[in-house]
Amino acid sequence: MAEFFDWVAEASPWLWLALGILLIAVEILAPSFVIIWPGLAAIAMALLTWVAPGYTGQALIAIFAALSIVLLFGGRALMSRVEQDEPQTMLNARGKNLIGRDARVLSVNGPQGKVEIDGVQWPATWEDIEPEKGQWVMITDATGVNLRGKAK
């Protein structure tokens, strides 16, 4: 084990930089926002060993571990704050954007049918009574692309 710590103490800053780049490359291949933080810590270690050489191998490993943990928790906290600030879009839930809109009934087949909104046909189910073809209904809910309407 002593040889390993001696090897780390004698390692070039380029080794730390290569380790950091390798870890960041692995993060790019498998995005999980976990491996990037030790990669950034390794890059910081490259800078530290370049600016202030002479640390022991144990000290370098301890600094790297501590820096990795601090960056992991700090980075995760920062990422969660950034994710909360982003507005939630309805891009993949187009049906939810139609709630409250009026739709014209195109066909009725028992409790199901088709409605038209802005020239687009949507499958629909009825809340109360079966509407007649051509009647207008109001959209009250959406599950995927299936709309739920009630008579106006």
BELSUL-V785644 format. One record per residue. PSI is psi in degrees with one decimal (NA if undefined). Layout:
psi=PSI
psi=PSI
//
This chain:
psi=-33.0
psi=-34.6
psi=-36.3
psi=-46.4
psi=-35.7
psi=-41.5
psi=-41.9
psi=-41.1
psi=-31.5
psi=-4.0
psi=147.1
psi=152.9
psi=-25.7
psi=-30.2
psi=-43.7
psi=-40.6
psi=-42.6
psi=-40.5
psi=-43.1
psi=-44.5
psi=-40.1
psi=-45.9
psi=-39.8
psi=-37.0
psi=-40.2
psi=-39.0
psi=-38.7
psi=-38.4
psi=-34.4
psi=79.4
psi=114.8
psi=-5.9
psi=37.6
psi=-46.3
psi=-19.9
psi=-32.2
psi=-45.2
psi=-29.9
psi=-43.4
psi=-34.7
psi=-38.4
psi=-37.9
psi=-39.0
psi=-35.9
psi=-36.6
psi=-42.8
psi=-42.0
psi=-46.3
psi=-21.3
psi=-42.3
psi=-41.1
psi=77.3
psi=165.8
psi=0.1
psi=152.6
psi=163.5
psi=-39.8
psi=-42.0
psi=-42.4
psi=-43.1
psi=-41.7
psi=-43.0
psi=-42.8
psi=-45.1
psi=-46.1
psi=-43.5
psi=-38.4
psi=-43.7
psi=-44.1
psi=-45.0
psi=-36.1
psi=-54.4
psi=-39.9
psi=-42.4
psi=-40.1
psi=-40.5
psi=-42.6
psi=-43.0
psi=-39.9
psi=-34.9
psi=-39.9
psi=-40.6
psi=-33.8
psi=-30.4
psi=-17.5
psi=133.8
psi=141.4
psi=123.1
psi=161.5
psi=29.7
psi=-44.2
psi=13.3
psi=62.2
psi=-33.6
psi=-36.3
psi=-27.7
psi=-16.3
psi=-5.8
psi=131.1
psi=-9.7
psi=159.3
psi=143.1
psi=146.6
psi=131.9
psi=126.1
psi=-38.8
psi=152.5
psi=129.4
psi=80.7
psi=-130.7
psi=4.1
psi=167.4
psi=-161.5
psi=143.3
psi=163.3
psi=129.7
psi=122.3
psi=38.0
psi=4.1
psi=132.3
psi=138.9
psi=140.6
psi=144.2
psi=156.3
psi=160.0
psi=142.1
psi=-45.5
psi=-92.6
psi=161.3
psi=123.7
psi=167.8
psi=156.9
psi=134.3
psi=-13.2
psi=155.5
psi=136.3
psi=159.4
psi=134.3
psi=124.8
psi=-19.5
psi=161.7
psi=133.0
psi=105.0
psi=-120.0
psi=1.0
psi=120.6
psi=154.5
psi=127.4
psi=160.2
psi=151.4
psi=145.6
psi=NA
//
